Amino acid sequence: MKKIILLLLFLSTSLFSQVKLLSWNVENLGSSKSQSDLLYLVNILKDYDVVALQEVVAGSGGSQALAKLAEALNRMGFKWDYVVSDPTSSSAYKTERYAFLLKTSMVKKIGEAWLENK
């Protein structure tokens, strides 16, 4: 994951801009998060340019919650994009995804996201 983060940091649209990065283990981001939980997340995430999230639920609830986060962030005045990994190769109980939220005025996504198989 460090390689992806470093790549994104160098993709700043301005050489003189500072990119604010946040990494957060959101603990089971998915359908179990309430609307107030998502609002809490949005109010913190909005101040950053790149957000790396761990423990996104591997089922459809995780991707849906991520999309809701991006939509809510878009309503805060900036355009956000996101990428989500394939599920990890752990047991069903521990399977998760990783995700990045990107403020598009600061960074641009190049290529596709992937999960290292090792």
DRENLO-534301 format. One record per residue (C-alpha): x, y, z. Coordinates in nm, 4 decimals. Example, Ala and Ser with C-alpha at 12.3 -4.5 7.8 and 13.67 -1.06 7.14 Angstrom:
% residues 2
+----------+----------+----------+
|        x |        y |        z |
+----------+----------+----------+
|   1.2300 |  -0.4500 |   0.7800 |
|   1.3670 |  -0.1060 |   0.7140 |
+----------+----------+----------+
% end
This chain:
% residues 118
+----------+----------+----------+
|        x |        y |        z |
+----------+----------+----------+
|   0.0000 |   0.0000 |   0.0000 |
|   0.2930 |   0.2366 |   0.0584 |
|   0.3775 |   0.2337 |  -0.3126 |
|   0.0246 |   0.3381 |  -0.4050 |
|   0.0221 |   0.6185 |  -0.1496 |
|   0.3567 |   0.7509 |  -0.2663 |
|   0.2449 |   0.7396 |  -0.6292 |
|  -0.0676 |   0.9356 |  -0.5485 |
|   0.1267 |   1.1963 |  -0.3551 |
|   0.3450 |   1.2673 |  -0.6560 |
|   0.0423 |   1.3166 |  -0.8770 |
|  -0.0408 |   1.6520 |  -0.7253 |
|  -0.1711 |   1.8922 |  -0.9894 |
|   0.0639 |   2.1644 |  -0.8693 |
|   0.4275 |   2.1214 |  -0.7814 |
|   0.3889 |   2.3727 |  -0.5011 |
|   0.0760 |   2.2283 |  -0.3423 |
|   0.0838 |   2.0320 |  -0.0221 |
|  -0.1238 |   1.7179 |  -0.0297 |
|  -0.2885 |   1.6273 |   0.3002 |
|  -0.3007 |   1.2523 |   0.3537 |
|  -0.5077 |   1.0589 |   0.6075 |
|  -0.4958 |   0.6852 |   0.6723 |
|  -0.7806 |   0.5443 |   0.8780 |
|  -0.8871 |   0.1979 |   0.9896 |
|  -1.2622 |   0.2562 |   0.9763 |
|  -1.3487 |  -0.0837 |   1.1292 |
|  -1.6076 |  -0.2563 |   0.9133 |
|  -1.7134 |   0.0252 |   0.6833 |
|  -2.0339 |  -0.1098 |   0.5365 |
|  -2.4034 |  -0.1402 |   0.6035 |
|  -2.3436 |  -0.1436 |   0.9810 |
|  -2.2467 |   0.2251 |   0.9744 |
|  -2.5378 |   0.4578 |   1.0414 |
|  -2.6048 |   0.7841 |   0.8615 |
|  -2.4656 |   0.9702 |   1.1635 |
|  -2.1487 |   0.7537 |   1.1497 |
|  -2.1020 |   0.8460 |   0.7832 |
|  -2.1612 |   1.2144 |   0.8571 |
|  -1.8990 |   1.1973 |   1.1323 |
|  -1.6513 |   1.0457 |   0.8839 |
|  -1.7297 |   1.3070 |   0.6176 |
|  -1.6743 |   1.5952 |   0.8589 |
|  -1.3231 |   1.4682 |   0.9270 |
|  -1.2313 |   1.3477 |   0.5762 |
|  -1.3308 |   1.6720 |   0.4005 |
|  -1.0135 |   1.8457 |   0.5225 |
|  -0.7813 |   1.5975 |   0.3481 |
|  -0.6853 |   1.5397 |  -0.0155 |
|  -0.6087 |   1.1662 |  -0.0115 |
|  -0.7716 |   0.9263 |   0.2314 |
|  -0.6595 |   0.5633 |   0.2659 |
|  -0.9232 |   0.3455 |   0.4326 |
|  -0.8722 |  -0.0006 |   0.5799 |
|  -1.1403 |  -0.2520 |   0.6809 |
|  -1.3939 |  -0.1717 |   0.4142 |
|  -1.6435 |  -0.4602 |   0.4213 |
|  -1.5795 |  -0.7003 |   0.1318 |
|  -1.9517 |  -0.7506 |   0.0597 |
|  -2.1615 |  -0.5041 |  -0.1353 |
|  -2.2243 |  -0.2958 |   0.1783 |
|  -1.8635 |  -0.1746 |   0.1827 |
|  -1.8600 |  -0.0437 |  -0.1724 |
|  -2.2016 |   0.1156 |  -0.1204 |
|  -2.0866 |   0.2905 |   0.1982 |
|  -1.7770 |   0.4152 |   0.0145 |
|  -1.9956 |   0.5556 |  -0.2642 |
|  -2.2134 |   0.7299 |  -0.0028 |
|  -1.9020 |   0.8823 |   0.1541 |
|  -1.7838 |   1.0127 |  -0.1838 |
|  -2.1292 |   1.1561 |  -0.2616 |
|  -2.1445 |   1.3303 |   0.0762 |
|  -1.7930 |   1.4691 |   0.0292 |
|  -1.8912 |   1.5978 |  -0.3167 |
|  -2.1712 |   1.7959 |  -0.1539 |
|  -1.9118 |   1.9684 |   0.0683 |
|  -1.7778 |   2.1717 |  -0.2248 |
|  -1.5036 |   1.9585 |  -0.3807 |
|  -1.5143 |   1.6769 |  -0.6348 |
|  -1.4010 |   1.3402 |  -0.4966 |
|  -1.3171 |   1.0138 |  -0.6705 |
|  -1.2518 |   0.6774 |  -0.5113 |
|  -1.0958 |   0.3392 |  -0.5807 |
|  -1.1520 |   0.0172 |  -0.3924 |
|  -0.9445 |  -0.2996 |  -0.3973 |
|  -1.0570 |  -0.6533 |  -0.4592 |
|  -1.1259 |  -0.8488 |  -0.1390 |
|  -0.8272 |  -0.9753 |   0.0549 |
|  -0.7597 |  -1.3498 |   0.0474 |
|  -0.8279 |  -1.4089 |   0.4170 |
|  -1.0962 |  -1.6230 |   0.5764 |
|  -1.4547 |  -1.5108 |   0.5162 |
|  -1.4633 |  -1.3537 |   0.8629 |
|  -1.1555 |  -1.1397 |   0.8003 |
|  -1.1975 |  -1.0613 |   0.4302 |
|  -1.1851 |  -0.6879 |   0.3687 |
|  -1.1089 |  -0.4280 |   0.1049 |
|  -0.8883 |  -0.1219 |   0.1008 |
|  -0.9981 |   0.2052 |  -0.0507 |
|  -0.8705 |   0.5483 |  -0.1425 |
|  -1.0744 |   0.8666 |  -0.1614 |
|  -0.9127 |   1.1346 |  -0.3780 |
|  -0.9900 |   1.5063 |  -0.3962 |
|  -0.9634 |   1.5484 |  -0.7735 |
|  -0.8502 |   1.9113 |  -0.7589 |
|  -0.5344 |   1.7921 |  -0.5826 |
|  -0.4584 |   1.4446 |  -0.7195 |
|  -0.5495 |   1.2426 |  -1.0250 |
|  -0.5917 |   0.8684 |  -1.0444 |
|  -0.3675 |   0.7035 |  -1.3024 |
|  -0.4231 |   0.3400 |  -1.3896 |
|  -0.6288 |   0.0903 |  -1.1971 |
|  -0.6071 |  -0.0070 |  -0.8313 |
|  -0.4907 |  -0.3559 |  -0.7438 |
|  -0.4298 |  -0.5702 |  -0.4386 |
|  -0.0920 |  -0.7401 |  -0.4025 |
|  -0.1530 |  -1.1162 |  -0.3978 |
|   0.1161 |  -1.1956 |  -0.1414 |
+----------+----------+----------+
% end
